[in-house]
């Protein structure tokens, strides 16, 4: 499928099954996969529609959907060994969606031999689209984004680990809470709303789309030991995502050292 065709797929699915339920979910349409981990009928229906379309276009691909992997963890193993795959997060920021916040997104990424080659973030309530192709940069609503300028001040960071909100690591501003949605967090990095993000987990459907976008603009996503993030990894290692690679390494060293001391 051409990049524009997948863009249209994500937009159409959102228009058909996600947006009509925004601020209109019935109680029975919201469930818990695990305590506090919400899923809705919109998540499940959207993932099926996107997955079916990708499999029709690429019969041999492995599609790693957030909801499918929750139902069948073996999908994670097939994805980790696949030469061609997609990640799909049908409603990233489900808790925001359930509580009526517009900060949610539909995300997808394509991987070949373990490297992300294309990615999409569609924010239906903000009507904003980010698309990246490896070697061709990132476009926001069709306009190319400029690479980030290396940071020379006190970096502003946000974290998904609520117990770290307000914590000030040496040389860094106190951490704010992220937008609780990678499909909003990463675009904030891309456009300068924040300098770095500190995540407590590394699920591929959350981070593969933003990984390509950041690296295309000179940023990086690394584990706390400074290693580049592997989007096929199925563990849950903490991650640092930053607007420039030097800042990512710096934050990873600072946080790692503080954790070791605590």
C-alpha positions, 0 to 999 in steps of 0.5 A, a space after each residue: 500500500 502506498 503511504 497515502 493509502 495507509 493514511 486514508 485507511 487510518 483516517 477512514 477507520 477513525 471517522 467510522 468507529 472512533 470519532 462517533 464514540 468520542 464523548 458518547 461511550 456507553 458504560 458497557 463499551 468500556 472494559 478493563 484488560 487489567 486493573 486500570 488498563 482500559 479498552 473500548 469497543 472503538 479500540 477493538 473495532 478499529 484494530 480489526 479494520 486496520 489489521 484486515 486491510 494491512 493483511 489483505 495488502 501484505 498477506 505475509 506480514 505480521 501485524 502487531 496490534 495492541 489489543 490482539 497482543 493482549 488477547 494472544 501474547 504469541 503475536 509478540 513472538 511472531 512480530 519479534 522474528 518477522 522480516 516485515 511487520 506493522 505495529 497498530 495502536 488503534 486508540 493511543 491514549 484510551 484513558 484520555 479518550 474515555 474521559 473525553 480528552 481530545 489527546 488521543 491518536 491512531 498510530 501505525 508503523 511499518 518495519 522491515 528487517 527490524 527497522 521502522 521504514 514508515 510511520 503514521 500518527 493521526 490525531 482525529 480530534 486535533 485533525 493533525 497528521 504526522 507521517 514519516 518515511 525513512 530517509 525522507 523526513 517527517 511531514 505534518 499535514 503535508 508540510 516538512 518539519 525542520 530538524 531539531 536544533 541541539 538543546 543549549 539550555 536546561 532541558 524540559 522533560 516529561 514522564 509517564 511514571 507518575 511517581 516521578 512527576 515533579 522529580 528534579 534530576 541533576 541539571 534537569 528541570 522538574 519532570 512534568 506528566 506527559 500527555 498520557 498518549 505517545 501519539 501526542 507526546 512524540 509530536 510535542 517533541 517533534 515541534 518543540 513543546 518538550 525537550 525529552 520524554 522519560 517512559 517507564 515502558 517500551 511497547 512497540 505500538 507506542 514507540 515505533 511510530 515516534 522512533 522513526 519521526 524523531 530519528 529523521 529529525 536528528 533525535 533519538 530513543 534510547 534505553 537507560 544504558 544508552 543503547 538505541 531502542 530496538 522496536 522489535 524488543 518485547 520487554 518493558 525497559 524504560 526509555 528516553 526519547 529526546 529531540 537530539 541524540 546528545 540530549 538523549 544520551 545525557 538524560 539516560 546517563 543522569 537518570 541511570 546514575 540516580 536510579 543506581 544511587 537510590 
